[in-house]
């Protein structure tokens, strides 16, 4: 007795359709998962690029100081940004922090290389305090929390997001 296997056309099409749907679902899941990892790597890359630029500037300043035998001078500038109410996603918050850090460091860049004992230290926070800046299409009001002056100028800033009502009340 021979058994002949017959394949029903509908069953074959269902099996093929289920396989295609499974392939598509797996591809979508893999793409979403990889997107999350790519976002994390982008943030890490930006942080490392900022760190590298800061270290390179610090190295140049130290080499200049050694060559000129200056008194203690500011070699690098670091900014730490926090938000009063964390309303942003992790990626958005990190991205905004990076952009605001760049802007604060740029504001303080003229102090780089200045001798510490010749600085008017009480004026340094006033460079940043109350400034309104734009980052990624949003406006922020900056408030200086702490300034540490040594060979590395470190400034801690609170970036308060401005809404149209906050902005009008400030004027």
Buried (B, 14 or more C-beta within 10 A) or exposed (E): EEEEEEEEEEEEEEEEEEEEEEEEEEEEEEEEEEEEEEBEEEBEEBBEEBEEEBEEBBEBBBEEBEEEEEEEBBBBBBBBBEBEEEEBEEEEBBBBBBBBBBBBBEBBEEBBBEEBEEBEEEEBBEBBEEBEBEBEEBBBBBBBEEBEBEBBBBBBBBBBBBEEEEEEEEE
